[in-house]
Amino acid sequence: MLTETQLNQLRAIVGPQNVHSAPAELIAYSYDGTHPQHPPDVAVTPATTEEVSAVMRFAYQEGIPIIGRGGGTSLSGGAIPLTGGLVLALTRMNRILEIDHVNTCAVVEAGVINGEFQARVESEGLFYPPDPSSLAQCTLGGNVACCAGGPRCLKYGVTKDYVLGLTVVLASGEVLEWGGKLFKNVTGYNLAQLFIGSEGTLGVVTRIILRLLPLPKVRSTAVAFFPKLDDAAASVVGVMAEGILPATLEIMDQATISVVEQYLHLGLPTDVEALLLLEQDGNDQGAVEREVAAMAEVCRKHGASEVRVAKDAAERNDLWRARRSISGALGRYRPSKLGEDIVVPRGQVPAMVRRIKEIGQEYGLSIPVFGHAGDGNLHPNILFDMRVPGELERVQGAAAAIFRAALSLGGTLTGEHGVGSLKKEFLEEAVGPVALQIMRDIKSALDPKGLLNPGKMFPTPGGSALESFLTALPTLEGLTPG
Amino acid sequence: MLTETQLNQLRAIVGPQNVHSAPAELIAYSYDGTHPQHPPDVAVTPATTEEVSAVMRFAYQEGIPIIGRGGGTSLSGGAIPLTGGLVLALTRMNRILEIDHVNTCAVVEAGVINGEFQARVESEGLFYPPDPSSLAQCTLGGNVACCAGGPRCLKYGVTKDYVLGLTVVLASGEVLEWGGKLFKNVTGYNLAQLFIGSEGTLGVVTRIILRLLPLPKVRSTAVAFFPKLDDAAASVVGVMAEGILPATLEIMDQATISVVEQYLHLGLPTDVEALLLLEQDGNDQGAVEREVAAMAEVCRKHGASEVRVAKDAAERNDLWRARRSISGALGRYRPSKLGEDIVVPRGQVPAMVRRIKEIGQEYGLSIPVFGHAGDGNLHPNILFDMRVPGELERVQGAAAAIFRAALSLGGTLTGEHGVGSLKKEFLEEAVGPVALQIMRDIKSALDPKGLLNPGKMFPTPGGSALESFLTALPTLEGLTPG
């Protein structure tokens, strides 16, 4: 709890209307995409980097934890103020400051919504590839904090590949300006890359310079159905072996297809073990269509029972509908879900999908899997009902088994969601003690009081973080990982 | 100087034949691409990560500085053992351990030569884009240490965009394993990105997992001559505005063209202010040729006096000859040169080139400029003769003026060569005190004794580092920045 004096000091910095401390107001800052709730002591909505700096300088002196917040769509529990403290919500810092065509980049405030940014740059013939599924709500600052990805990342890379410059307010309130409108920069350590994906534990990003690409003029999409999972996986490898780097290469397993079909009645065959959604983009209509035809041929040669190539934008939209509807479909299947984000080497995708199926059977849980087959980044979603006695323990066991299966296949815990609260107890197992110690040393150097997003990413002693997290899980409303 | 006991301990680790301490042997480890020489006390050529670890553990205990070394082609004085100590040369660790087609990546030891690696993966239909001009000599480990670039980086990115995993031996001898055959990974801080470009000041990289792309099936090249520099720059912007992201977009200014023409007699027009070398690659012959034709048209529309499009591989080779010959040509022009590596926003390229010309006139020096116009990464080369009284001081003044001009245009010191010894006194001016302090904090956390590549990157008190560097500069033999 903050004292009235402390609240007044915050009011003096950002104006009384931007300091929120009434319990009813704090609800909006108490959850994220994983849904458990814990209110902060206070939420502050600053308008400028200077205000963020002043708030953080004050919080640092007073020993108040700071939890940076964008759209609140984190799927790792990264944005929940589990220990109370001050939520610094950057939603008012939502200006696109500049779209620079000469230098093909943009300067944005951290609170700009990803989807709004994409629409804006595309309307000007430019392109910002990272496209997390939450793009209608998530902010570019949050994307930087988590190094967000999306279906276009095999060809185009993730958020870290687009950040040219950052303004970061440090724990002390000091302001770091790094980079510029520069496509190459090796002047000292690459500090931007240290803050990208640091989940608000090293500083609060307020301003970003993002590289843009020319907008590809055409795109073409296909979906392929595979009676055998292994044939889908072999097709993914086969496409790359043809010399093709597709814009999208998404996979849905049988359980996911079934759940989506049951919900939407799209006419998807539910007797196949997998489907692949394939897309290519480029500037030359013929070249793009030929590559999609070549990908379709690879799929047929590897045992696809059917390949549908979209003939126009409407058909293309239809093909994407299944992928985009997973979210809503899963939400209707069982009252709760735990969405994971494991990564394995591409060649291990079939082994991983099979292992998840086995884990589901072992723990008596339905675990649909979908994700980015080209990247090896899979989203197993453990569906459950907490009111069923013992189910919570089984979810915990299944989640741990999935993490360990990914690690044993040469993979890791998270590809685009972050560690957050959900996976922190597995961090050392994933990265090893040497890496963890370096991470702790960096954290201590930049945040000596440990005030930035406490209890996130780093394992904390005492009990299972996943268990306490799951226990706090309410019935979900339909968000799903991207 | 190491004692005989210390030398024997090193011999016990790597074998006597891999400990080099005779003055004649040490010459090979005393210089880099910038040519000043300073021998180490000892050079060690280990064969495994375990040996590197044992050597570094020993050196850490004994307080001996460690200078990691690859091909010794650094253009920033980054590899010169200015303070003596132990050079850890990874040239024997030169095995390509695996080319993995399923996961489109390779596992290599740090001492593998970039050019040999490129040839090998291309022979298997794969592609590793980063292509520094020193690729015939430089190692992939050195490329990681400096985040090397090259002419293909506008479209394809630099070294940091290809590193999926790293094995790094830390100052203490501990071994960090980070990442894997994983295209996405946000499990904790991205430590790989911290080591990439850290110039051997945080650890010694011994093993790398590199992402590969499918090899583009076709490429097409053109060269355009511009009577006016501004028209060349406008063409660069115009190409991107057409929605084209070219594989290469290189610029040479009038002084560079003249020097090259004088040396090679290629028939280049020496009355133009600039030429652009343009290239596109892809999988579709027609699409690639149409994009090159579109780029040629943009150049003509913006005032190119002539555009030559290569009709076949032989003609393509001819067009690249001018670019590839800059090195030799400059070396023949005056006995010494100082090659710089500044970056400015793409739109500031003409202003920067003009400013360099003015600086050359001001200081009475010839400073040809060439580089990566699409990236804004320029290589001004200050040509001089140290025997001319006062010329050294003028070179120093001109170099500082170039750095400051780049900074004042929103640019920075180095795009792909690193800070090394040459630019360290300008680091704080470039990144600011807050960034410098974070860099120092990270350095202290990872190398508390300050034993890794001492005297590099970070400014050191007392006198001009550039001056002492230039004073040590012998007559050059022909290397030039890429």
Chai-1 contact restraints between the chains, C-beta under 6 A:
chainA,res_idxA,chainB,res_idxB,connection_type,confidence,min_distance_angstrom,max_distance_angstrom,comment,restraint_id
A,V102,B,V237,contact,1.0,0.0,6.0,A-B,restraint_1
A,V102,B,G347,contact,1.0,0.0,6.0,A-B,restraint_2
A,N103,B,P345,contact,1.0,0.0,6.0,A-B,restraint_3
A,N103,B,R346,contact,1.0,0.0,6.0,A-B,restraint_4
A,N103,B,G347,contact,1.0,0.0,6.0,A-B,restraint_5
A,T104,B,M240,contact,1.0,0.0,6.0,A-B,restraint_6
A,C147,B,V186,contact,1.0,0.0,6.0,A-B,restraint_7
A,G149,B,K184,contact,1.0,0.0,6.0,A-B,restraint_8
A,E174,B,V434,contact,1.0,0.0,6.0,A-B,restraint_9
A,L176,B,V434,contact,1.0,0.0,6.0,A-B,restraint_10
A,L176,B,A435,contact,1.0,0.0,6.0,A-B,restraint_11
A,G180,B,G410,contact,1.0,0.0,6.0,A-B,restraint_12
A,K181,B,P345,contact,1.0,0.0,6.0,A-B,restraint_13
A,L182,B,V343,contact,1.0,0.0,6.0,A-B,restraint_14
A,L182,B,T412,contact,1.0,0.0,6.0,A-B,restraint_15
A,F183,B,D375,contact,1.0,0.0,6.0,A-B,restraint_16
A,K184,B,G149,contact,1.0,0.0,6.0,A-B,restraint_17
A,K184,B,V343,contact,1.0,0.0,6.0,A-B,restraint_18
A,K184,B,D375,contact,1.0,0.0,6.0,A-B,restraint_19
A,K184,B,N377,contact,1.0,0.0,6.0,A-B,restraint_20
A,K184,B,G415,contact,1.0,0.0,6.0,A-B,restraint_21
A,K184,B,E416,contact,1.0,0.0,6.0,A-B,restraint_22
A,N185,B,T412,contact,1.0,0.0,6.0,A-B,restraint_23
A,V186,B,C147,contact,1.0,0.0,6.0,A-B,restraint_24
A,V186,B,G197,contact,1.0,0.0,6.0,A-B,restraint_25
A,V186,B,T414,contact,1.0,0.0,6.0,A-B,restraint_26
A,V186,B,G418,contact,1.0,0.0,6.0,A-B,restraint_27
A,T187,B,T412,contact,1.0,0.0,6.0,A-B,restraint_28
A,T187,B,L413,contact,1.0,0.0,6.0,A-B,restraint_29
A,T187,B,T414,contact,1.0,0.0,6.0,A-B,restraint_30
A,T187,B,A430,contact,1.0,0.0,6.0,A-B,restraint_31
A,T187,B,V431,contact,1.0,0.0,6.0,A-B,restraint_32
A,G188,B,L427,contact,1.0,0.0,6.0,A-B,restraint_33
A,G188,B,V431,contact,1.0,0.0,6.0,A-B,restraint_34
A,G188,B,M439,contact,1.0,0.0,6.0,A-B,restraint_35
A,Y189,B,S198,contact,1.0,0.0,6.0,A-B,restraint_36
A,Y189,B,M439,contact,1.0,0.0,6.0,A-B,restraint_37
A,N190,B,Q193,contact,1.0,0.0,6.0,A-B,restraint_38
A,N190,B,G197,contact,1.0,0.0,6.0,A-B,restraint_39
A,L191,B,A435,contact,1.0,0.0,6.0,A-B,restraint_40
A,L191,B,I438,contact,1.0,0.0,6.0,A-B,restraint_41
A,Q193,B,N190,contact,1.0,0.0,6.0,A-B,restraint_42
A,Q193,B,Q193,contact,1.0,0.0,6.0,A-B,restraint_43
A,L194,B,L194,contact,1.0,0.0,6.0,A-B,restraint_44
A,G197,B,V186,contact,1.0,0.0,6.0,A-B,restraint_45
A,G197,B,N190,contact,1.0,0.0,6.0,A-B,restraint_46
A,S198,B,Y189,contact,1.0,0.0,6.0,A-B,restraint_47
A,P214,B,G243,contact,1.0,0.0,6.0,A-B,restraint_48
A,P214,B,L245,contact,1.0,0.0,6.0,A-B,restraint_49
A,V237,B,V102,contact,1.0,0.0,6.0,A-B,restraint_50
A,M240,B,T104,contact,1.0,0.0,6.0,A-B,restraint_51
A,G243,B,P214,contact,1.0,0.0,6.0,A-B,restraint_52
A,G243,B,N283,contact,1.0,0.0,6.0,A-B,restraint_53
A,L245,B,P214,contact,1.0,0.0,6.0,A-B,restraint_54
A,N283,B,G243,contact,1.0,0.0,6.0,A-B,restraint_55
A,D284,B,A287,contact,1.0,0.0,6.0,A-B,restraint_56
A,A287,B,D284,contact,1.0,0.0,6.0,A-B,restraint_57
A,A287,B,A287,contact,1.0,0.0,6.0,A-B,restraint_58
A,V343,B,L182,contact,1.0,0.0,6.0,A-B,restraint_59
A,V343,B,K184,contact,1.0,0.0,6.0,A-B,restraint_60
A,P345,B,N103,contact,1.0,0.0,6.0,A-B,restraint_61
A,P345,B,K181,contact,1.0,0.0,6.0,A-B,restraint_62
A,R346,B,N103,contact,1.0,0.0,6.0,A-B,restraint_63
A,G347,B,V102,contact,1.0,0.0,6.0,A-B,restraint_64
A,G347,B,N103,contact,1.0,0.0,6.0,A-B,restraint_65
A,D375,B,F183,contact,1.0,0.0,6.0,A-B,restraint_66
A,D375,B,K184,contact,1.0,0.0,6.0,A-B,restraint_67
A,N377,B,K184,contact,1.0,0.0,6.0,A-B,restraint_68
A,G410,B,G180,contact,1.0,0.0,6.0,A-B,restraint_69
A,T412,B,L182,contact,1.0,0.0,6.0,A-B,restraint_70
A,T412,B,N185,contact,1.0,0.0,6.0,A-B,restraint_71
A,T412,B,T187,contact,1.0,0.0,6.0,A-B,restraint_72
A,L413,B,T187,contact,1.0,0.0,6.0,A-B,restraint_73
A,T414,B,V186,contact,1.0,0.0,6.0,A-B,restraint_74
A,T414,B,T187,contact,1.0,0.0,6.0,A-B,restraint_75
A,G415,B,K184,contact,1.0,0.0,6.0,A-B,restraint_76
A,E416,B,K184,contact,1.0,0.0,6.0,A-B,restraint_77
A,G418,B,V186,contact,1.0,0.0,6.0,A-B,restraint_78
A,L427,B,G188,contact,1.0,0.0,6.0,A-B,restraint_79
A,A430,B,T187,contact,1.0,0.0,6.0,A-B,restraint_80
A,V431,B,T187,contact,1.0,0.0,6.0,A-B,restraint_81
A,V431,B,G188,contact,1.0,0.0,6.0,A-B,restraint_82
A,V434,B,E174,contact,1.0,0.0,6.0,A-B,restraint_83
A,V434,B,L176,contact,1.0,0.0,6.0,A-B,restraint_84
A,A435,B,L176,contact,1.0,0.0,6.0,A-B,restraint_85
A,A435,B,L191,contact,1.0,0.0,6.0,A-B,restraint_86
A,I438,B,L191,contact,1.0,0.0,6.0,A-B,restraint_87
A,M439,B,G188,contact,1.0,0.0,6.0,A-B,restraint_88
A,M439,B,Y189,contact,1.0,0.0,6.0,A-B,restraint_89
A,D441,B,A445,contact,1.0,0.0,6.0,A-B,restraint_90
A,A445,B,D441,contact,1.0,0.0,6.0,A-B,restraint_91
A,A445,B,A445,contact,1.0,0.0,6.0,A-B,restraint_92
